């Protein structure tokens, strides 16, 4: 997947598994107004936030990764897993 394409729901589901502690602040870093009224696992709730971001913003994977990098001091992201899933990680933002 290209970093300049809009992520699919499957991409968002995979990335949801890479986001850990601090995930509750994800909507703040994605600049969306998302109510957490969804039941389910942490990964499902994160997926719901990411899918709402996609619907509201219709932005690229690059912007999503950039937002996650900006949140690194608050939200734990397993960048090795992101790289394994996508084939690239935050290093592509430096190119």
N, C-alpha and C positions, 0 to 999 in steps of 0.2 A: 504494500500500500504506500502510495506517495504521501509525503508529509503535507502536501498542498491540497489534499482532497478532504471532503467532508467524511468523517468516520461513519461507518455503518453501525447499526445497533449491535451487531456481532462484535465489532471492534470495541465498542463501548462496554459491552459485557466482559470482554477479555481484560480491558484496562481496569474495570471495577475490582477485579481480583488483585490488582497491583497496589491498590490504595488501602492504607491501614490506619493506624492511630491518628486522630485529628480529623478524620474524614467528615465529621459533623460541620466543619467550616468550609467544606468544598464549595457550596453555593456562594459563599462570600467571595472566594477567589475567582469563581467563574462569573461573578457579577450578575447573578440571576436571583429572582425572588422565588424561592422554592419552599413550600410547606412540607414538613416531614410527617405526613399523615399516612405513610405507607408501612404496612406490616411486612416483616420478612427479615432475612438475614442482613448483615452489614453489607455484603456484596450486592444484594438486591437493592438496598436503599441507595447505595452509591450509583448503581446502574440507573435508577430512577432519576437521580439528580443529573447525571450525565445526559440522559435522554431528554430531560427538560431543557438542559443547556443547548442541546442540538436543535430542538424545536424552536427555542426562543432566539438563538443567535445564528444558527446555520453556518457555523464557522469551521475552519479546517483543523486537521489534526495538529498542525503546527501551533495554532493558538491554544489548543487544549494542553499540549506539552509545555508551552510557555507559561501558562497559568499554574501548572503543577510545579514547575521549577520555582516560580515566585512564591509558592506556598511551602517550599521545602523546610523552612524553619518551624512550621506549624503542622503540616500534614506529612505523614510518612509515606513515601512512594518507593516501591521496590523496582528501581530502575533496571536491574538485571533481568527481572521478569518482563518488564516493558520491552526491553531489547530482544528478549527471546520471542515474545509474542509478535511484535511489529517488525523486527529485523533492524530496528534502530532505537536509539534512546535520546536523551536530552542533548547529546553531543551534536546532533544534526542542527540544533539551534545556533551553534557557533559557526556554522559554515556560511 
